[in-house]
């Protein structure tokens, strides 16, 4: 049995346990493009107890990444500061341990007569963005993730996309509205959104490309480092991947 130190952040106290083989096989069977679905499945199986916020889908994507990395730090062969990107970087090049959860929302300002706020991207909202790939004609890849994050995190006049119920339908409708904005309004809103995201940053600098969420290197990193992902599938053995019908991944 592997021992995991208790993970503590400003909002969470998490005790983790080693994956059962049946959970590892199930994780291996999840298609590789469904990173958020895999993260949720992993956390539900690997979290023994969570205090503060119980449901991993209600954790921010930064908190979810932190928990996955905490498991990696205890299980990967190269130890707590494990290597990434084929040895080009290490975990410490991305973790901002001194910068934790700053608060629930930040004010964005007034744009086109509406009052806007921004909130964190949770696992539930990120999972909805992932599931909605291809549902909005003309919006795909990196554009889908950009519009999806704006729709999920921006709150006009106090009307947030709900984090429970039919999240997918509500998010898709909000994405349609944002994608229909005049270009000048969209550019203004995007700039304000990106500024708000920097105010909400904690634990990791998160961004997204056509493949989904990724962590950017710390701004004080000594040299240029590539963006990194911490896929939950990295946490399982090659045997589990084989039994789940998957080849070994390239690594985090």
C-alpha positions, 0 to 999 in steps of 0.5 A: 500500500502506498502512503499519501500525505494529507493534502491541505489547501485553503478550502480543502483537506483531502486524504487520498488512497491508492486506486483499486485495480477495478477503478484503474481499469475503468480509468484506462478505458476512458477515451484519451480526449475526455480529460475532465471525465477522466479527472472526475473518475480518478478523484472519485476513486482516489479520494478517501475523504475530503473536508471543506468541499466534498464533491470533486466536481465542485472543486476548481480545476486548479484544485483538481489538478493539485490533487492529481499531482499530489497522487503523482508525487507519491507514485511516480518513480522520480519523486515529488518534483516529477519531470514533465514534457520529456524532461524539459520541466518539473512539477515545481515549474508549474505549482504556485503553492504560495498562491491559494484560493482568492475568493469566489468571484471578482468584478469584471465591470460594465460592458454594453450596459450589463454588469459582469462578474467572473467566477472560478471554473469548476470540474462540473463546468469544465466537464460540460465544456468538454462534452459540448465539443462540436455542439455549436456550429462554427466553434471548435477546438481552441475557440470552443474552449475559449467561448465555453470558459467565458460562458461558464465563468462570466456572470452577467447581471448576477445570472450565472450558468447553474452548476447543477441540473441540466448544466450542458443545456444552460451552458450551450445556450450561454455559449450561443449568446456570447458567440453572437455578440458583435466582434467589438463587444466580444473582444472587449468582453474577452479582454475583461475575462482574461484580466479577471482570470488572472485575479482568480489564479491560484495553485496553477496558471490555467489556460486552454487550447484545442485539446482542453485545459493546460497549466502554464509555467510559473511566471518566475520560472528560470527558463522558458517551459512548455505548457503542461497537462497532468492527465489522470491516466498517468497515475495508473500502471501499464497493466491497468492500461493494458487491461483497459485496452490502452497503450502506455501514455507518453507521460505528464 
